Amino acid sequence: MTAEQCAGQLGGHPVVDTAYGPVRGIDDGTVKAWKGIRYAAPPIGGLRWRAPQPPARWTEPADATRVGQACPQPTDPRIPIDLGAPQGDDCLTLNVWASSDTAPGDGKPVMVWVHGGAYILGSSAQPLYHGRALAAGGDVVVVTVNYRLGALGFLDLSPFSTPTSTFETNLGLRDVLFALNWVRDNAAAFGGDPGRVTLFGESAGAGMVTTLLASPAAAGLFSAAIAQSSPATSIYDAARSRVVAEQFLAALGVDDAAGLAAAPTAAVLAASKRVFDEVPLRTPGTLAFAPIVDGDVVPDYPVEVARAGRTHAVPVLIGTNKHEAALFRFMKSPLLPITPQAIKAMFAEIASEQPGLQLPTEQELGATYRGRGKTPGMGVARDLGFRMPSIWMAEGHATVAPVYVYRFDWATPMLRLLRLGAAHATELPYVWGNLVAGPKDPTFKLGGLKAGAAVSERMRARWRNFAVSGKPTGPAGEPDWRPYRRDDRATLVIDKQDTVVDDPDRTLRAAWGDDVLSFR
């Protein structure tokens, strides 16, 4: 059966033949969608903590009208995420959206989304990431990807490998790489162009984007990248990952490969949650689970690779939100060190492990953040966690390809009242166009929906145009977003009205200095 034959309408259920077997989606007259497509075998049994493997082939059209399972993850009442699907081990799936008039061979650009969630939470099935609005314009094909989380995706057990049980590193990253290979092999059948793939993500998902920009394994798999609030420096070495692995094994109560393979998923999640909570308390500013420098998928720290001019030479759109840390304060989360004690402990730890590093002094930081509210630690946490890593990454990558830097400042009256403002992740509904109309959405309870819809329209246009042409042009009449260069450091400030500002981070760069500050 050819792709052209399979792509025909069967009662509003378009069938596409993929490399592993045909899938039957749904067409609502505006957008076609194929959901829960298995791109890798379920990571169970002997495949747990192993690199992804191809799924078993199938011959009859698989039902792709509903999303697949969310990858196993601990729940946190402080973070009431609607995963959009129940959790399950058969989670290495993806979803595809394309306008109804898209046909095989159309060669439309493809946008591949990697969700965030501190490397331990989230799902491609979250209603927030429903791709209909983004794909409805007709000029892009949208793909959202699941990947393994927490200990199952980012625990380095390789030191505990035996002749009969081999554990591999950076499994969550390897999942995304496997999904990108699937896109390369199958995009054309859905009307996409495998040579024009934009990889985009937010928070941990953006951290994976900036990491893959520096990964030789990702060469040729994407032609542009978007990183929204990337923790680009939250990448650790093997020594730190070994300590976390030992903590996890102790929490799980096992000490060998057999015990790891046999442990129930519920026990793995409980141990993951315990270690995830403990690590940032013991060492403020660090995450329990994150990509590691393994000499394989991640040969070196991404920001260092960028500064050496060795990242993949593709256009990059990168930025952060004005009040990133406000969400972590609101949730009372220890993931970002905000209190003076936590910040002081973080700097002391960095200084002890990297004695040659030039750290900013308290006086320098105090001069920069004085007068910025009652909690200057919010600014320090925001800038060390997100803003400065994005700037360091941008300045390095700009030597090999065009870079477009933004800052998202828009906030509804309700978010401003709650002292959240343009907090971490608040740009997501605008990128995806999934704004809940009217008073049902508490975000707009005090107004702002009309202006927010306009913000969303502009952002979606710029993101899609970037995928189409490598240039994030806006609708007619909007300001020209110039590439980020050292002579002016042009930055798009996204608010009720968009403006292009030259070097808005001048004082921050002066305070933080030229050295990249991060844990190893």
N, C-alpha and C positions, 0 to 999 in steps of 0.2 A: 504494500500500500504506500503510495507516494504522499509527501507532505501536502501537495496540492489537492489530492483526492480527500485526504483526511480533514482538511481545513474547512470543508463544506459544512453548511448548516444542516443539522439533524434535529428539526423541531426546536430551534432556538438553542441547541446544545452543540456548539462547534467542537469538532474533534481534530486534534493535532497529533501527528505521529512524532514522538520524541525518540531519542537514541535508545531508550529502554523500553518503550512501548507507547501505545496511543493513550491520550487523555481526553476526556469529554468535559468541557466547561459549560458556561452559560452566557447568553447574550441578551442584554436587556434593551437592545435597540440603540443604545448610545455607546456602551462599553462592553467588551467581551472579557471574561475572567476565567482563569483556570487556577484552582486553589488546591493546596495540599499535595502538590506534585512531589513525589519522592525523588530526590536527587542523589541520595546515598542510602546504603543499607542501614537498618536500625542498629545503633551502636550498643548492642546487648551481647551478653555472653562473652565470647572471646574477643569481640570488637569493642568492649568497654575500655576506655583509655587507650584506644588505638586510633591510628589515622583512618579517616573515612574510606569506605570501600564502595564500589558500584552496587546498586541494588539488583536483586534478581529481575530478569527481564519478564515482561508480561505481553500477552498477545491481544486480549480483549480490552476495549477502551476502559480505562480506570475512571471512576467517578472523581471529577475535579471541580465539583460544584460547592464543596465545603472546605474550610480550612483544616489543616492537619493539627496534630497535637502540639501543644507548647512543650518546649524542652523542660525536663524536670528542674525545679527550682524551689528554694524555700520561700515561704510566704512571710510578709512583714506587715502587720496592721498599720504601721506608719506610712506604708506605700501601697495604697489600695489600687493596684493596677488591674485593669480589666484585660486579661490575657487574650480574650476572644476565643479561647478553646481550652478544654481540659488538658492537664499535663499528661505526658506519656513518653515512653522510651523511643517510640517510633516517630521521632520528631524532626529528622533531617529532611525537611520539605521546604518548598518555596511556592510563591503565588505569582501569577502573571496577569497584568491588565493591559488591554490595548483597545483603542477605539473600534467601534463595530465595523467601520469601513476599512480596517487594516487587513491586508492579505499577505500570505507568504510571498517573500521576495520583495516586499515594499522597502526594506532596508532602513527602517526608522531607528533613530538612536534609542539605546536601551539605558534605563536608569535602574541600578541595582542597589537596594536599600539594606543597610545593616543597622538593626535597632540598638538602642542603648539599654542601660540598666546596670551599671557598675560591674559588668562582666558576670553578673550572677542572676539578674532578673530580666524579664521582658520576653516578647514574642513577635514574630512577623505577622501574627494574626490579630494583634491589638487593633480595635476599631479605629484608633488614631491613625494607623498606617494603611487604612483601606485606600487602594490606589485609584478609585474611580475618578475623583475630581482631577487628579494629576494627569491621568491618561485621557480624559474626555476631550482635551484640546486637539487630540489626533496626531500630535507630532512626535510623541515618544511612546515606547513600550516600557511599562513599569514592572519591576520584579522585587519582591520582598523575601528575605531569606531568614530561616531559622539556623541557629548554630548552638553547639553545646555550651553550657553555662557552669559557673562555679567550679567546684572541684572536677566535675566531669569534663569541663572544657579548658580549664586553665591551671590545673595542678600539675606540677612537674614531678612525675614519678619515675622518670628515666633512671635516676641513680639506683632504683630498687628493681631494675630489670634482672631477669635470670635467663639462663639458656633456653628455658621453655616458655617464659612470659616476658615479652618486650613491651615496655611502655614508651610512648612517644610524647613529644613536647607540643605545646601550643595547639592543642586539638581544636579549640574554637576557631583559631585562625586557619587551620587546615580545612575545617568545614567550609569556611567562606571561600577559600581558594578552590575547593572542590565544586562549590556552587558556581563560581565564576567560570570554571571549565565547562560546567553544564550549560551555562549561558552561551559560551563560545560555540558549543556544539549544537545548540538547539534554538538559538535566537531567531534564525532565519525562518524557521517553520512558523513562528508566531508573528512574523512581519518585522522582526528586528534586524539590526545590522551588528553582527558579532565583532566588527572592527570599530564600532563606535559605542563603547560601553562607559557610562559614567558611574563610578562607585561612590555612593554617598551614605553618610551615617551621622549619628548624633551621640555625644557623650562617649560611652564605651565603644559604640559603633564607629564614631569618628576616630577614636583611638586606634581601632583596627584599620581604618582607612589610612591614617598617617603612618602606621606601622607597615602596611602593605606597600605604601609608596617607597619604602626602603628595603623591600623584600625581593631578592632575585627571583623567587618562585612566582611572583605576580607579574613578571615581565610579559607584556603583550596581552594581558587579560583585561585591562581597562585603559581607556584613552583619555579620561579626565576623572577628577576626583573632587568631592565636596566634603569638607570636614566641619561639622557644626559642634562647637564646644568640645574640641578634642583634648583629652588629658594626655597630650603627646609625649610627655616625659614620664608618665607612669608605666615605665617598662623597667624590669628588674633583672639582675644577674642570677646566675645559677646558685650562688651561695645563699642569697636571700630566699630563692624559691625552695631550696633544700630545707631551710628552717620551717617554712610554711608547710611543706609536705610532712615533715616530722610532727608538727602540731596537728595536722589533719589525721595522720595515722593514730596518734594518741587519742584524739577525740573519737575516732571510729572504733578504736579498740582492736586493731589488727596490726600485724607486723610482717606480713609476707604477701606475695603475689596471689596466693590462693585465697587468702582472706579478702583481698581487694576485689577479686573477681566474684566472690560469693556474697559480698555484702549487699543487703537489700537496698533498693533505691532510697527508701525512706530514711535508712540509717546514714546513707551518704549525704542526703540533704541536711539532716540534723547536724552532722559533723561539719558540713560546709557552712551552715549558719553560725555555728559556734565560733569557728575560726574567722569567718568574715567579720563578726562583731568584735572579736578580741584583738585582731592585728592592728587596726587603726587606733585603738586605745593604748596598746603597748608602744607603738611607733607612730605617732601622729603624722599624717601626710602620706601614709602608705595604704595600699589595698592588699587584701589577702590573695585575690585572684586577678591576674593581669598577664598580658604577654610577657615573655621573658627572652632575653638574648641567649639563644640556644646554639648559635653558630651554624644554624641550618636555615630554617624558615626566617629567623630574625638574626642576621649575622652581626648586627651592631645596633646601638641606640639610634632610633630614627632621626632625632634632631641632629645628632652628630653626622649621620649620613647626609642629611640635607645640607648642613653647613660645609660639608666636603664636596658638595655638588654632585652627589652620586645617587640621588633619588631618581625615580623614573621620570623622564622628561615629558610630562603631560600637564596640561593646564589644571590649576588647582584653585578652588574657591574655598576660603577658610575664614572662620570668625567665631565670635563668642557673644554672649548676652551681657548687657550692662550690669545686671545684678545677680550674676551666677550664684553667689554663695547664699543668697536670701532663702532659697529653697531648702538648703541643708540646715540653716538656722531654724526655719519654720518646722522642719521635721525632727529637730533635735538630733540630727544625724552626726556621728563622729567622723564621717568620711572626709570632710574638710575641716582642718584645724582652724577654729575661729577665735577661741579664747586666748588671752595673752600667754597662759601657761602652755597650752598646746602648741602655739606658734613658736615659743621659746624652745620647747622640747624638740620640735621639728628641726629648727635651725641648728641646735646643738648636735643632733644625730647626723645631719648632713655634714657638718664641719668635722665631726669625729671620723667619719668614714672617708672623707675627701679633704684632708688637711690643706691641700694646695689650692682649694677653690676660693675665689674672691667673693665672699658673702657681703651683701649690703649691711651696713651698720644700722643699729636701732635709730640713730639720729637721722640717717638718710631716709629710712622708711617712715619715721615719725614726721619728717618734714613733708613727705609726699602725701601721707594719709591723714594728717592732722586736719581737724575741721570737717571730716567726712562722716559725720554722724557719731553716735555714741559707741559704735562698735567698729573701730578702725580695722580690727582683725578680719572683718568681712571683705574689705578691699584687698588685704594681703592674701587671704585664702583664694579669692577670685583670681587674682593676678598670677600667683604662683601655681595654682591648680589648672587654670585654663587660658587666661589672656596671654601671659608671657610665653608659655609653650607654643601657642598658636603664632605669635609674632616671631619667635625664634625659628619655627618651622617655615614660616612664610619667607623670612629674609634669606634663609638658606636655599629654599627651593626656587626662589625668584632668579637665581643665577642660571637655572637650566630650563625654565619654562615660565609662561605667564602665571601670575598669582593675583587673585582678587580677594581683598580683605574686607570684612564687614564687621559692624557691631550692631546688634539688635537691641534697640532702646524702647520699642513700643510696649506699652502696658495699658490695660483697661483701667478705668477708675476703681473698680473693685480690687484689682491686684495692687494698685497703689495704696488703697485704704488698708489692705492687709500687710503693707510694708514688704510685699514681695516684688513689685515692679517687674522688670524684665528679667525674671529669675531663670535659673537653669531649666531648660526644656520648654519654656513658654513659647518659643518660636515654632514648635512642632505643628500645632493646628494650622498655622498660617502657611507653612511649606506644603502641607498636604491638602489644604483647602477643606479640612473637616471641622468647620465651625458649627456648633449647634445653635441654630437660630432661636432668638427670643429668650425669654426669662428662664427657660429650662436649663440653660447653661449659667451657673452662678458667676462665671467669669464676666458675663455681660449684664449682670443684674442691675448695675448702676449705669448702664449705657456703654457705648463704644462699639456696638456691633457693626454699624455702617462703616465707621472708620477702619475697624478690624477687617471687614470684608475687602476693603480697598487695599490694605496692607497685604492680605493674602493673595489677591490678584496680582499685585506687583511682584511678590516673592516667587510665586509659581511661574510667572512669565520669565523672570530672571534665571531661575533654576533650570527651567526647560530649555530656554535659549542657550544657556551654557552647555547643556547636553547636546544641543543641535549643532552649535557653531564654535564652542569653546570660548564664547564671549557672553557675559551675563547682561545682555541688553534688556532694558525695561520696556514697558508700553510707551507709546508715542508721547512725547513731552516730558518724560522722566529724565533725570540727570544721567550723563554718561559716566559709567563706572569704569574708571581708568585702572590699568594694572598697577600693582603695588611696586614701586621702585624706590631706591634709596634717596633719590633727589626730592621726592615729595610725599612718599608713603601714603598715597591716596587710599581712603577708606570710605566705604559706603555706610552711612549711619541710617538704619532703618527705623523710622518712627511714623507718626501720623503723615508726615511728608518725608520722602527720602532726600538726603543731602550727601554730597561727596565732600569730605573734610580732609585736608592735608595733615598728616601726622598727628592724630588726636592722642596718640600714646607717647608723645615726646617725654613728658615728665616721668612716666612709668619706666620707659627704657633707660632714662638717666639714673633713676633710683636703683633699678635692678642690675644695671651693668651689663657687661658683655658675656660673662660666664653663664653657661646653662646650669641652672640650679635644679637638681633632682637627686633622688635616691638612686643608688646603684644596686 
